[in-house]
Structures are given as C-alpha cells and as structure tokens.
Amino acid sequence: LAPLRRVLLLSLVFTMIAAVIEVWLIAYAGRLIDTLSTIDPAELWEVLGWELLGVAVLLLVLRPLSHFAREGINDLGLRPNTATLFRWRAIQHVSRQSVGWFQEDFAGRTATRTLEIGSTASNAIFNLANAVAFVIHDHNHVFILGFERDIIISLNIAAGYFINLLFNMWLRETTEYLQSNI
C-alpha cells in the first residue's frame, strides 16, 4: 500500500472528522435534552439561540461536507486504486506460475479470483480503516476527554464496526467457497 499512503491518510483524517461530528452530535443531543428539561420555553431562544443556530449550521453544512469529502476520497481515490493495485499484484503472482499449475486448475477460476481479489482487498482495507478511525476517535473521546457516560456509546460503535468487519469477511469467504464449488 506504499503508493496509496497519502490517500489512505487523507481518508483516515476525513473519517476522523466525520466521527468527531457524529459522536459530538450524540453527546450534544443528551446535553440538549437535559437543558430543555430545565429551561423555560419562553426563554429558549434567548438562552440557546446562537448555540442552536451554530448546531444547525453544523448539521446542515459541515456534516454533509465532511461526509461528502470522506466518500469522495474513498470512492475516487482509495477504492479504485487499491483494487487496481491488488489486481496487478495478483496478475504478477499468477504470471510467475508454471504451465502445470494452470493445467491443474479449472477453466476461468484463476481469472475470476484474480479479478475479485482487488475489490475484496479494497473493501477489507476500507472497512478496516474506517473501523480503526472510529475506534481511535471513540477511545480519545472517552478516555482523554473524560466522558465516562459515553463509554457505552463508544463500545457500541466499536463493536458494531468490528461485527460489520467480521460479517463482511465471512460473507466474502462464503461467496468464494460457493463460487469455487459451483
């Protein structure tokens, strides 16, 4: 992945920014509910007016921009280039094999696997990078900033990404097994 270091780093940075916004919104929603339960409805705009406008700008402008930048970098810079890089490496590996190696294989299976390895590896790297970015952010959010009550949220997010990663790996293995046995 040496040729893709900058794109991967940029993807992680924008994923971290998106994670910061998402987790902050969860924490802010809890704080807002606590504040709304203690404030008089007539004083709402006087006390929280600028804060609510700032959060509206965050929700309507910054959050979509951060997700757009993250998805743009991932969809245009990371996934296609990672898939192509792995395909070329697989082709280089296959081209170094002997003729006997190809004779023992079913027709088309090697070509299919060579083509599929790019998207499979690209998706695995993408899912792993996103999971790592969210877990690092949640770890910092909980332990460095000292939000003890948010530990359950952070653990749920980390567990969700880990389960998603495991499920994607299982699904790919199952798909490959079924394709090779059909």
KASUL-V485615 format. One line per field, one symbol per residue. phi: phi as a letter, one per 30 degrees, with the letter a starting at -180 (. if undefined). burial: + if it has 9 or more other ideal C-beta (glycine too) atoms within 8 Angstrom, else -. Layout:
phi=???
burial=???
This chain:
phi=.edcedddddddddddddddddddddddeddddddddccdedcedddceddddddddddcbddddddddddddddcccedddddddddddddddddddddddddcddiddddddddddddddddddddddddddddddddddcddiddddddddddddddddddddddddddddddddddcd
burial=---+--++-+++-++++++++-+-++++------+---+----+---++--+--+-+++--++--++-++-++++-+++++++++++--++--+-------+------++-+++-+++-+++++++++++++++++++++++----+--++-+++-++--++-++--++--+---+------
